[in-house]
Amino acid sequence: MNQSESVRGRFLVVDDEEHIREILKATLEPLALSVHEAGSAEEALDLVREENLDVIICDVQMPGMNGLEFLNKVKTEQPAIKFLMITAHGTMDTAVKALRYGASDFLTKPFENEAIRQIARRLLRERAGPVDPGLTSASSGTVRSVLEGIIGKSAPFSACLEKARKASAADTTVLLCGESGTGKEVMARAIHNLSRRADKPLIAVNCGAIPENLLESELFGHEKGAFTGAIASKPGKFTLADGGTIFLDEIGEMPLIMQVKLLRVIQERVVEPVGSTRTQKVDFRLIAATNRNLKDEIKSGRFREDLYYRLNIIPIDLPPLRDRDGDVLILARNFLAYYNDRYGCRYNLTDENERDLQAYAWPGNVRELANAIERAVVLASGDGLAFAFEGAAVPSGQKAAVGIKDKKQAVEREEIVKALELNRWNKTQTAESLGISRRSLLYKIKEFGIA
């Protein structure tokens, strides 16, 4: 196994051709805890119900129940499972239909093995994330907003929801801002689901997760032979989102050269696939999200000002969990209900549990809370749930003071900023002066949000 593969999962390959199943099984093994296979959708359904699966790779055209019918049925029963659909008869209509039914991606045969692995890695990372904040499995008594499935009653969050509700009625660009883990993608999906485009696809793209040399092809598509490995034409995310919504997450991570091309697409509503000389008209609603301060990014030359003003038509700032008084317990009970059901448990929060949850500052926001609840359920003993936090818990009235760890980080950040200024923001020289690698410095710059 490749030692660099840190994310692994349980796969199911569904195809009526045995040699295709064998190829896919061998391709996925470096990423797999297990790889199951089925020659028909009917056989696959039994495996779905017996195994705890993460990702399904499924052919579209099969005897009996076809891949789209199978996808629709599985998503109805187990919506968290990720799907990659594959077909030798790929058409735009089939791709859009697959995405509408809940597929995460779509490939045509013949396919490159590395393309399969790359998509599988991404789907495993998405699958490994916590349950979305505010899933509809909440217990009775949970306060729900008018935006379906999103939970919270605090004043700052309620104001955010009201703005999102108004934005959903319009067909204009929305920019979601907030710290990591505050639920930006959940908000984007809710806005889409309340809009006039709800019956069309919502295509989500993490701009920071796609290598720079592949981002243009992923967004705008490519023609056969456009580059090494492009053995078939493939539609881009904007084309797949035609008539619906495209969600560009981590827009602040997009390289400058791609920002120029994105600006043209936003302005003219046309895309030009890599390797093509023809443009295609696309009708989409754009929602973008970032955890960076884009005004600071503009000052530092990392983000285009003209693109910022194209995106910042309806800005919505998602509040961090530490500013959402009262919402921690509402969300915690919701997550506990979900994980109790998932793992067949019946745990409850004690008074002490609730005090601990409310006292902690939650620097990782709702995502960290979901992870903490799942961890507590999985590791629980007969004595009930116990919570261990990465930083020290703090009194609810002093949530800004996250503890010694944050003080050390503040000092470290200050030292890095001083070193950058002394070296005129030359990162290589700064890293040498600090005695760390350039890669470590770049990580720290990102971690501390240094402009």
N, C-alpha and C positions, 0 to 999 in steps of 0.2 A: 504493500500500500504506500502511496505517496505520503510522506510524513507531513507535508504541508497542508493536507486536507484536515482541517480542524472541525468542520461541520459535517456530520454524518447523519443518515436517516434511513427510514424504511420505505422501500420503493415497491410499486406494483407495475409491471409491464403488461399491457393488454394489446395483443395483435394476433390475427389469425394465421400469420406466417411465422413458422417456427424459427427460420434463420434470422428474421428480424428480431424476434425475442432474444435469441442468443447474442446477437450483436449488441443490443441495448443492455442486456444483463452484464456482459463483459465491460461495456463502457461505463456503467454505473457502479461497478464493484468498488473502485477506489473511494467512493463517497458513501458507501452503503453499510448500514448495520445488517440489512437483509434486503434481498431482491426476490420478490415473488413474481410469478408469471401466470398468465391465463390466455387461452386461445380464443376466448369469446367473452362478451360482456356479461353473459349469464353466469359463467364460471367466475368471473372477476367479482361480481356482486357478493358471492359467498365469501371470498377472501376479504373484501372490504369490511364485511360484518364480523369476521373472525379476527383480523389482524389490526394492530394499531398503526395505520399507515400515515406517512407524511406526504408523499408525492406519488401521483399516478401518471405514467406516460402511456398514452392510449391512441390507437389508430382510429381514424374516423370511419372508414369504409370497412365493415365487417358483416358477415352473414348473421341473420337474426337481428338482435338489438344492435343498432349502430353506435358509434362512439359518442355522438352528440346526445342520443337518448340516454346512454349510460352516464355521461357527464351530468346531465340534468338530474337524473335519479340520485346519484351519489351526493351531489351538492345539496339536494333537498334533505337528505338524511344526515350527511356529515360535511357541512359547509367549510370546515377548516382545512380539509385535504386540498393540496395544491395539484393542479392539472397542467400537463403539457400535452397538447393534441398534435398528432402527426398524421399526414396523409400524402398519398401520391397524386391526389387529385385536388390540390389546393386551389381554391378560388377566394376572392375577396369576400364573397357572401358567406362562405363556410367559415372563414376566419372570424368575421364579425359575429356570426351566430355563436361560435364556440366561446368567444369572449363574453358575449351577452349571457350565456348560460353559466359563466363563472370560471372558464379556463384562464390560466395566468399567462400562457404563451402558446404559440402556434408555429409549427415547422412543416415544410414540405419535404417529401422524399425526392431524390436521395439527400441525406443529411450528413453533415460532418460530425464525427464523434465528439470533437472538442466543443462544438456548438451545443450538443446535448448536455455535456458536463457543465458547461458554463451556465446554462439555464437552470440545471438541476441544483447547482450551488446556490444560485440566487433564491430559488424556491425554498430550499432548506433553511436559508437564513430568514426568509419571511415566515416560514412555518415555525421556526424556533422562537419567534417573538411572542410576547404575551397576548392573551385574548384582548381584543380591542376594547378600549374604555367604553363602558356603557352597552355591552351586548344585551340582547333582550332576555337573557336568562336570569335577570335579577329577581330577587325575592319580592314578595308582596310588600307594599309600603314604600318602595323606592320612589323617590321623586324624579319624574321624567320631564324633560323639556318638550317643547313643541317639535323639536327636531328629533325624528324617530331614533330611538335607541341610545341617545346620548343622555347621560345622567349627571345631575348636579343642581344645586339650589342656591349656591353662594351668589352674592351680588355681582362680583366681577365676571363670574362665569355666565350668569343669567344675561348680563349685558352683551357678552360675546355671542351668545346663542341668538339673541334678538337681532343682532346685526347680521348673523349668518342667515337667519330666516328671511330677512329682507333681501339679502344678496341672492338667495336661491330663486327669487321671483324674477330677477333681472337676468339678462344673458350677457353679462359683462365679466371682465377679468377680476379675479379675487386673489389677493396676496395674503396668505396665512403666515403669521410670524409667531415665534414662540420657542422656548427652550426645547431640547430633545425630550421626547416622552410626554409631551403635553396633549397629544392626540390630533395632530394636524391632518393626518391622512383620514382619520375617522370623521373629522369635520368636513373634509373635502367630499367624502362619500355621501355624507348627509345632505350637503348642499346640492350635489348632483341628483340624489334621489328625490329631492323636493322640487327639482326644476322641471321645465317642460321637456328636457332631454332625458328624463328618467328611464324611458324605454329603450334608449340607445346605450352604447358601451361607455363605461368609464375606464379609461386606460391610464394606469399609474406608472410613472417612470421615476426611478431614483437616480438623479443626475450624478450623484457622488459614487454610485456603485458600479457604473459602467466605465470601462477603460476609455481614455480620451480618444484613442484611435478607432473605437467602435461606436462612439456616441452618435456621430452623424448618421451612420447606417441604421442604428436602432431607432432614431427619431424620424428620419426621412425615408428609410428604405434603401434598397440597392437593386441594381440590375444584375443579371447573370454575367459573370466574368468581370465585374467591376473591380475586384481585388482578389488576391489569392484566397481561395476557400469559398468564394462566392459562386457556388456551383448551380445555384438557382436564384431567380428573382425573389425578393422578399419585401412585403409592404412594411413601411415604418409605422411607428406608434401614432403619428399624426393621421396617417391614412386610416388606420384601424379605428381611430376615434372619430372619424367622419360622421357628423350628425349628433355626436355625443360630447363627452367632456374628456379633456386630457389633463392629468394632474402631474405637474413637474415638481417632484419633491427635491429638497436640497438644491434649489436653483442657484444658491450662492456658490456651489461647488463647480458650476459649469465653466469650462475654459473660455477665455475671451473670444477666441476665434469662433466658437460655437454660439456665443452670445450675439455676434453679428448676424449669423445665419438665422438664429431664432427670431431676432428682431424683424427680419424680412418676412418670415412666415407669419408672424403676428400681424404685421401691417398689411400684407397682400393676400393672406389666406391661401397661399399656394406652397407646395413643397416640390423639390427637385431631387429625386432619388440619386444616390451615388452611382455614377456611371451612365446617367441619362442626360439628355439634352432637352427633355420635355418637362414642363411643370404640370402639376396636378392640383386642381382646386380642392380645397378641404373646408368643411364647415365644422367648426369646433368651438367649444367653450373652454377657456383656459383658467385653471386654478393652479397657482404656484405656491410653494412653501419654503421657508428657510428658518434655520435657527441662528443665522448670522444677522448682524446689524448691517443692512445693505448700504446705508449712508456712509458708514465707516469703510465698507469695502470699496465704495466709489472713491473716497478720499485717498485710499491706498492704491488705487489704480487696478483693483482686481474685479471690479464690476462696472459695466457701462451705465452711465447716467441716463441715456436715452432709453435703454431697456428697463431701467428701474421705473421710470415714469409711465412706460407702457404697462407694467405689471401692477403698479400701485394705484389702481383705480378704486378698488374697494379693499382697503387694508383691514384685516381682522387680527388682533393680537390675542393669542390664547394665554390666559394667565397661568403661571406656575402653580403647582398643587399647594405649595406653602402659603399662597395668597387666597386659596379657596376654602375659607373657614367653614367647617361642617361637612365638606364634600369627601374628606378622607374616609370617614366611616361609611358613608353611603356607597362609595366605590368599593371599599373593602368587603362589605357584606355582599355586594354584587359579584365580585371575583370569587369570594368564598363559596357562594351558591354554585357558580360555574365549576370550580375545581372539586367541590364535593361530588357533583354529578359526574364529572369526568373520571375521578378516581374511586368512585363508589364509597364515599365517606359521608359522615354526618357530624362534622365539627361545627362548633359555634365559637364566637368571639367572647372571651371573658371580659369582665370589667378591666382587669389588668392589661389584657391584650389591647383593648380600646384606648386605654391611657397611653400605652407605648406607641401605638400607631399615630395618635394625635400629637404626641410630643416630638416625634421625629420630623426633620425638615424636608425630607424627600427631594434631594437634589436631582434624582433621576425622574421625578414627577410620576405621572400615572403609570408609566411603563415599569418603573421600579416598584411601585406598590403592587402591581399585578404579579411581578416576579417574586416579591416577598411573600405574598399569600400562597402562591403555588409551592414555593420552597417550604413554607411552614406546614402545608398539608402533606407533602411528600415525606417530610422528615418527622412528622408528628409521632409521638409515643402515646401510651395510654393516659398520660397526664394532660393531653390536649395540645393546643398550638403554642409554639414558642417562637419569638421573633428575634433575629440577630441582625443588627444594622451595621453597615460599613463604617459609618461615622457615629459619634456619640449622639444620643437623643438629647433634645433640648426642650426646655419649657415652651409651651405654645406661645407665650407672649414674647419669646426671644428667638424666634425661628430663624432670624437672619444670622445669628451666631451659630454656625453649624458645628463648631468644635475645633479642637486643636489641628485636625487635619486641614481644615480650611485656612487656618492662620498660616500654616506652613506653605500651603499652596499660594496664598497671597504674597508671602515673602519671595517664593520662587518666581512668581509671575513678575514681581517688581525687578528682580535681578535680571531676568531675561529681557525685559523691556529696556533696562539700562544698558545691557550689553548690545542689544540691537541698535540703540541710538548711538553708542560709542563707535560701532562699526558701520554706521550709516546704513543700517538695515541690510547689510550683506550677510546672508544667512550662513554661508560657508565659513566666513571669518568669525562670525558670532559663535557658531558651534565650536570652532577651534578654541576660542578664548574661554568658553565655558567648560571645555574638556569633555564634550559629548559629541555624538555623531550628528550629522546634518539631519538624518532621518528622525532622530530623537527630538531635535530642536523643532522640526516641522510639526511633529506630534504635539509638543508642548504648546506651540503657537496656536494650533487648532483647539486643543483642550482648554486653554485659558482665554480663548476668544480675543487674542491680541491682533489688533488691526495693522 
